[in-house]
Amino acid sequence: MSYTKKRGIDLNHSTKKDITIISFCSMISAVIYLVFGNSIMDFGKNADISIILRFLPVLAIQFGMSCLGILIVLLKNKEKLSDYGIRRKNTVQSIIGCLLCSIPTVVFLFFNNELHGFLPFQGMFLTKDILNLSIPFNIILYLIVALVWGIGEGLFYVVLSKKINILKQPKGLFNIGALVCALVSVLIHGMIGFDLATILEAVATFILMYGSILVLEKTNNSFGNIIIFFVIWNAL
């Protein structure tokens, strides 16, 4: 067996392990949320309890779903964030491309009367309570929200798509990594149903995620993939 072929086999084997780790961490957190979600939400909305204590279980679920797996993989492989598009080159193209992919989502929110003004991460139900805390607690907790719900979730799709595309190289507009990430995004955010609003929201989300991964593949820059979680998703 040639060195090149052996190296390719080793890479595929390592990549499959990485995908398994990411998937396992996300699924475990998802199962915990499915089982205890109502209790977590009730606890989080109980104003008689400290906001910090209410925030912790919500943070743990989100961290487990979007951050834990990719963090383990990055540390295990000693990979750099620059390997996943955190670089200056093509930053503008990445941001513009991803924002263009967000247009269907913005249009859906507008016509469905779901635009609530601009506030990053307002979709996380504790964000406004966090911002009402005194300094420095509001700043610290809001930065944690930005790190996990913004950078972490954005990188989750970037890393997962990159790993999948190592095993199955994209061909033109068909990108299996983008397809998987788009489907995962629709499922995670509960866009399952047969009413028109749910279908349109799912289609808009699919276009946003699939398109943003195509932008990533074209520019090799992931700043746009992260920015959309700050200015579009949960921000309008």
C-alpha positions in Angstrom: 0.0 0.0 0.0 1.4 3.4 -1.0 2.0 6.1 1.6 -0.5 8.4 0.0 -3.2 5.8 0.0 -2.5 4.8 3.6 -2.6 8.5 4.6 -5.9 8.8 2.9 -7.3 5.8 4.8 -6.0 7.1 8.1 -7.6 10.5 7.4 -11.0 9.0 6.6 -10.8 6.9 9.7 -10.0 9.9 11.9 -12.7 12.0 10.2 -15.3 9.3 10.9 -14.3 9.3 14.6 -14.6 13.1 14.7 -18.1 13.1 13.1 -19.1 10.4 15.7 -17.8 12.5 18.6 -19.7 15.6 17.3 -22.9 13.7 16.6 -22.8 11.9 20.0 -22.3 15.0 22.0 -25.1 16.8 20.2 -27.5 13.9 20.4 -27.0 13.3 24.1 -27.7 17.0 24.7 -30.8 16.8 22.4 -32.1 13.8 24.3 -31.6 15.4 27.6 -33.5 18.5 26.3 -36.3 16.3 24.9 -36.7 14.6 28.3 -36.2 17.6 30.6 -36.9 20.5 28.3 -40.2 21.6 29.9 -38.6 21.5 33.4 -35.6 23.5 32.1 -37.8 26.1 30.5 -40.1 26.4 33.6 -37.0 26.7 35.8 -35.5 29.3 33.4 -38.6 31.4 33.5 -39.0 31.4 37.3 -38.3 35.0 38.2 -38.0 34.1 41.9 -34.7 32.3 41.2 -31.4 34.0 40.5 -30.9 34.6 36.7 -27.4 33.1 37.0 -28.9 29.8 38.3 -31.7 29.9 35.7 -29.1 30.4 32.9 -26.8 27.5 33.8 -29.0 24.6 32.6 -29.9 26.4 29.4 -26.2 27.1 28.8 -25.3 23.5 29.5 -27.8 22.2 26.9 -26.7 24.7 24.2 -23.0 24.1 24.9 -23.5 20.3 24.7 -25.4 20.6 21.4 -23.1 23.0 19.6 -19.8 23.4 21.3 -18.7 20.3 23.2 -18.2 18.0 20.3 -16.2 20.4 18.1 -14.1 21.5 21.1 -13.2 17.8 21.8 -12.3 17.3 18.1 -10.2 20.5 17.8 -8.3 19.6 21.0 -7.9 15.9 20.0 -6.5 16.7 16.6 -4.6 19.9 17.7 -6.4 21.7 14.9 -6.4 25.5 14.5 -9.4 27.7 14.0 -7.7 28.9 10.8 -8.2 25.4 9.5 -11.9 26.2 9.6 -11.9 29.5 7.9 -11.1 31.9 10.7 -8.8 34.1 8.6 -8.7 37.5 7.1 -8.6 36.5 3.4 -12.0 36.7 1.7 -13.7 37.9 4.9 -15.8 40.5 3.1 -16.9 38.0 0.4 -17.8 35.5 3.1 -19.9 38.0 5.1 -21.7 39.4 2.0 -22.4 35.9 0.6 -23.8 34.6 3.9 -26.0 37.7 4.3 -27.4 37.2 0.8 -28.3 33.6 1.8 -30.2 35.1 4.8 -32.6 37.2 2.6 -35.3 34.4 2.5 -35.2 34.2 6.3 -35.6 38.0 6.7 -38.4 38.1 4.2 -40.2 35.2 6.0 -39.9 37.0 9.3 -41.2 40.3 7.8 -44.3 38.8 6.2 -44.9 36.6 9.2 -44.8 39.6 11.5 -41.9 38.2 13.5 -39.4 41.1 13.2 -38.9 42.4 16.7 -36.2 44.9 16.2 -32.5 44.2 16.2 -30.9 42.7 19.3 -28.3 39.9 19.0 -29.5 36.7 20.7 -32.9 38.0 21.7 -34.2 34.6 20.6 -32.5 33.1 23.6 -35.3 33.7 26.1 -33.0 34.9 29.0 -31.1 37.5 27.0 -33.1 40.5 28.0 -33.1 39.4 31.7 -29.3 39.1 31.4 -28.9 42.6 30.0 -31.0 44.0 32.9 -28.4 42.7 35.4 -26.0 45.1 36.9 -22.4 45.6 35.5 -20.3 43.5 35.2 -22.6 40.5 35.4 -24.7 41.5 32.4 -21.5 42.0 30.3 -20.0 38.7 31.4 -23.1 36.6 30.8 -23.9 38.3 27.5 -20.4 37.6 26.3 -21.0 33.9 27.2 -24.2 33.9 25.2 -22.3 35.4 22.2 -19.6 32.8 22.6 -21.9 29.8 22.8 -25.0 30.8 20.7 -23.0 32.9 18.2 -19.4 31.7 17.7 -20.0 28.2 19.0 -23.1 27.4 17.0 -21.6 29.0 13.8 -18.5 26.9 14.1 -20.5 23.8 14.8 -21.9 23.8 11.2 -18.5 24.9 9.8 -16.6 22.0 11.4 -19.3 19.4 10.8 -19.6 20.3 7.1 -15.8 20.3 6.7 -15.5 16.9 8.2 -18.3 15.4 6.1 -16.9 16.9 2.9 -13.6 15.2 3.6 -15.4 11.9 3.2 -17.6 13.0 0.3 -16.1 15.7 -1.9 -18.6 18.4 -3.1 -19.5 18.3 -6.8 -20.6 21.7 -8.1 -23.6 22.9 -6.1 -24.2 19.5 -4.6 -22.6 19.5 -1.2 -23.3 16.7 1.2 -21.9 18.6 4.2 -24.1 21.6 3.4 -27.1 19.2 3.0 -26.6 17.5 6.3 -26.0 20.8 8.1 -29.2 22.3 6.6 -31.3 19.3 7.6 -29.8 19.3 11.1 -30.5 23.0 11.5 -34.2 22.6 10.4 -34.6 19.6 12.9 -32.8 21.3 15.8 -34.9 24.4 15.6 -38.1 22.3 15.5 -39.3 23.4 12.0 -41.4 20.3 11.5 -44.9 20.6 10.4 -47.2 20.8 7.4 -48.8 24.2 7.8 -47.6 26.8 5.3 -45.7 29.0 7.8 -43.7 26.1 9.1 -42.9 24.9 5.6 -41.8 28.4 4.5 -39.6 28.8 7.6 -38.0 25.5 7.0 -37.3 26.3 3.4 -35.8 29.7 4.3 -33.6 28.1 7.0 -32.5 25.4 4.6 -31.5 28.0 2.0 -29.7 30.0 4.7 -27.6 27.1 6.0 -27.0 25.3 2.7 -26.1 28.5 1.0 -23.8 29.7 3.8 -21.8 26.4 3.6 -21.4 26.8 -0.1 -20.1 30.3 0.6 -17.6 28.7 3.1 -16.4 26.2 0.4 -16.0 29.0 -2.1 -14.2 31.5 0.1 -12.5 29.2 2.6 -13.6 31.8 5.1 -16.1 31.2 7.9 -16.6 34.7 9.3 -19.9 35.0 7.4 -21.1 31.7 8.8 -20.6 33.1 12.3 -21.8 36.6 11.7 -25.2 35.4 10.6 -25.8 34.1 14.1 -25.1 37.5 15.5 -27.1 39.6 13.1 -29.8 37.3 11.6 -30.5 34.2 13.6 -32.1 35.1 17.0 -31.3 38.8 16.4 -34.3 40.1 14.5 
